[in-house]
Amino acid sequence: MILGQLTDSHIKVEGRLAYDLFDSKILFDKAIARINAYEPKMDAVIVTGDLTDIGLPEEYKRLRDCLDKLEVPWFPVPGNHDQRENFLNCFGDLPALKDCDEFVQYTVEDFPIRLIGLDTVVSEKSYGFLCEKRLQWLDKTLSEQPERPTMLFMHHPPIKVGITHMDVQNLTNAEALYECIAPHKQVKHLACGHVHRAIETCVNGVGVSIAPNGAHAVALDLEPNGPACFEMDPAAFRLFLIDDESAQIISHVGYVEDNGGKHPFFDENGKLIT
C-alpha cells in the first residue's frame, strides 16, 4: 500500500494572500496535481489539518474544490486553524465521516492497514488536547480489532521538536495518548502535521512523523528563544510505503515542484556515467 499525506494547506478566501506573500491555494493545487501524477498510483491520501486559514465557509468551499481533484480516496482531520462545525458542513458527506458529530474521529477499513483519524482540536486554541471522551473512543475502537495493523493520523504532534514556539502548541497531553495506545500493539505509526516540517522519531516503539510543509515551512530555528518565523522551503508531501504482510511502514518525502525528471546513473551500455 502507498499512502500519501498532505498537511497545513491554509487555504484562504479568494484574493487573499497568506501573510501578504503567497497564494496557498496555488501551492495546494500543485501538490494535488503532483500526487495525481505520481507512479505507482497512491492508494489513498490523509490530510492532517489546518486545511483552511481561519475556518470560514468560503475557505472550505475553495478547499473542497481542490480536494475533489484528487484521483484517489482522501480522508481529512481538522487542525487548530479549522472550525469544526464548518469542517463537518464541508466534509459530512464523506462516507468515513458520516457518524462524526461532536468530534471528527473515525476509522477507514478499506485497506490492508486500518486508518484512524483523531480530532486534537481545542476550540479557539493553538495547542491540541485529547479529552477523556476522545481517548475512550480510541481505546474502544482499537480494542475492536486487536490484530489489525493500524495507523493513527491527527494534526497536533505528541512530541516536542526543539522549535520552542511550536512545542508550546503541540498535543499537550501526549502521555495520556501513549498510555491509551500502549496495550494496543497493533498501532504501528502516528502521522501528524502542524509543524510544517518533515520530522520523524520513535516513541515507545511506535513511529511518529510530521509531514513537511504543504505551503510555507516553519523556520528551522533550534534557539530556545527563537522568534516565530516561516520560510518558503520547497513544498512537499509525505509518502508511506506499507508492506502488506509485515505492516512495516517506510516513510519518504516527495517534493511538489518538477526537478527535471529522472536522470540515469548508467548509459545504454550499462556503464556508470562519470
N, C-alpha and C positions, 0 to 999 in steps of 0.2 A: 504494500500500500504506500502511496505517496500522498502526503498531507501537506498542504500549504498553509501559511499563516500570514495574514495582513494585520497591521495594528496602527492605531493612532493616526487615522486619516484626517481628523479635524476639519471635516467639510463645513464650509461657511455658506451663508446666503450668497446668491449670485451677485457679483460685482464687488464683493468684499475680499480684500487680500488678508492673509494671515500675517499678523504683526506688520502690516503695511509693506510686506516684502514679496510674498509669493501666493499663487493661487493653488490651494491644497487640492482642489478637485482635479486640476490638470495632472498633478502628480499621481493622484489615486487612479485616474483613468489610465495612465501609462502603466501603473503596476498591474492593473487588471488585464490590460492587453498583453503584458509580458507573461502573466500566468496562463492566459488562454493559449498563448503560442508555445508554451513550454512542452518539450517532448522528452520522455513519455508523458502523456496527459496525467495531471494530478487527479486523484480520486475525489478530493473534497478540499475545501478551504475553511479554516476557522478565522474569525475576525474579532479581535480582542480589545474592543473598547476605544474610548474617545473617538468614536466614529464621527460625531459632529463636534463642533467647537463649543456651542453653548446649549445644544439640545432643542433648538427651535424646530417646529413642524416643517418650515421651509427648508431647513438644512437636511432633515430626514428625507424629504422628497428628492432632493438632489443626490443624497447618498443612495437611496433605493434605486434611482435611475442608473447609478454606477454599478451597484452590486448585481442588478439584474442582467448585466452584460457578462457576468461570469458564466462559463460554459460547463461548470461542474457544481455540485451541491455546495452550499455555503451556510455557515452557522455563526451568528453573531452573539456576543455578550456585551453588556454596557460597561462604560468607563466613567470616571468622575466628571467628565465634561458632558456626559449624556444625561437626558432626563428620562427616567424610567417609564413614565406614562406615555410620553411621545414616542419613545423607543418601541413600546408594545403596540401602540397605534400603527406604527410603521411596519412592524415585523410580525404582528399577531397572526397573520395568515399563513406563516410558515408552519408546516406540519409539526416540526420538532417543538415549536413554541406554543402550540395550541392550548396547553394546560397551564401556561405561566400566568400568574396573577400578581401576587404581592412581590415576588422576586422572579428574576429571569434565570431560573435553574431548570435544566432539562438534560435528557440523555439522547444520544444518537446511537441507534442499534444496527445500523445498516452495513457496517464494515467489520473486518477481522478484529480490529481493536475498538473497544467501546469508548465513546467520547462523552464526557460530562462537562457541560457548561455551568459555571458558577457566577453568581452575582455578588461582587465585592463592594458594591457602591454604597456609600453613606450620603444621603441627600444633602446637597449644598456643601460638601466637604471634599477636600482633595485626597485625603487618605482613604484606605479601604478597611473593611471590617466584615467578618463573617459572624453574624449573631448566632445565638444558640439554635434558633429555628432553622437557619440555613445549614448549620453543621449537623443537626439532627437529620435533616433531609438527606444530606450527603452520606452520613453513616448508614441510614436505612437503604439508600439506593445502592451503595456499594455492597451491602450485605445480601442483596437480592441475587447477585451474580459473582460469587467469590472466586470463581475460577476463570473469569473472563478478563483478559488483559485490558487495562483501562488507562486512558489519558484524561487528565483534567485540564480545562482551559478557562482562564479568567483574566481580568485586567491587572489588578494590583499584585505585584510580586511578593511572595512571602520570604524575601531575603533583603539584606542590605548590600548595596553595590559599591559603596565608597564615594558616591556623589551625594553630598550631605543634603542639598535642597530637595533631592528625590527620596532619599532614605527616610526623611521625616513624613513622607506621604505614601509609604508602602502599605502592605497589609499589616495593620498594627497588632493583630492577634495571631501572628503566624504560628506560634507554638500550639495554639488551640487547633489549627488546621492539621499540623503534623501529628498531634495526639489523636485526632479523629481518624486519620488515614493509616496510622501505624498498624492496626490489626488487619488491614486490608492489603495483603501482599500483592494483589493484582494491580495496584496502582504503579504504573511504570514511569510516569512523567507528568510534570506540571508545566504548562505553556502559558506564558504571561505577556503582557505588554507594558504600557505606562512609562517606561524609562527612555523610550526612543533610542535604544542602543542594543546591539546584539551581545548578550551576556549569557553565560552558562555556568552552572555549578551542580553539585550533588548534595542533597541533604538527607541523612538517614537512609542512604541507598536509593533514593528517588531522584531522578534527574529533574532539574529546574532550569528553564530557559526563558529569556526575554527576547522577543522578536525585535529586529532592527527597525529603524525609522522608515515609516511609510511616507512621511513628508519631511519635516525638519528633524534634526537629531539634537538631543541634549548634549551639551558640550562635555567632553571627557576631561573633567577637572576634578582631580582627587585631593585638592587642597581642602582641609576640613572646613574652612570658612569661605570657600569659593562661591562666587556670585551665581545666581540662576541665569544661565545663558544658553543659547542654542547655536547650532552650526548647520550649514547646508551640506552635510555629507551626502554622498550618492544614495538615492532612495533604494530600499532593499526589502526583501521578504524572507521569511523563514521557510525552510522546507524540511519535512521529516520523512525519512525513508524507514518504513516499519516492516520488519521481517514477519511474514505471516505465521511461520511455525514457532519461532522463539519469542516473538513480540519485542525483540531488541529494537530500540529506537535510535537512529542515527540522525543527527541534526546538521543541516547545512544552511548557508546564507546565499541567496541569489540576488543579483542586482538588476534593477529595473532597466537602466539605460543600455542600449546596444553598445557593446565594447569592441565591435569589429569582428565578431564571429569566432569560430574555432580555427586555430592555426595548428597545422600538423607538426609533430616533433620529427617525423621521418619523411623522406622523399618517396617517390613512387618505386624506388628500388629497395626500400627498406633501410636506407642509410640515414643515420642521425644527421639532421640539419645543424650545421655549426656556423 
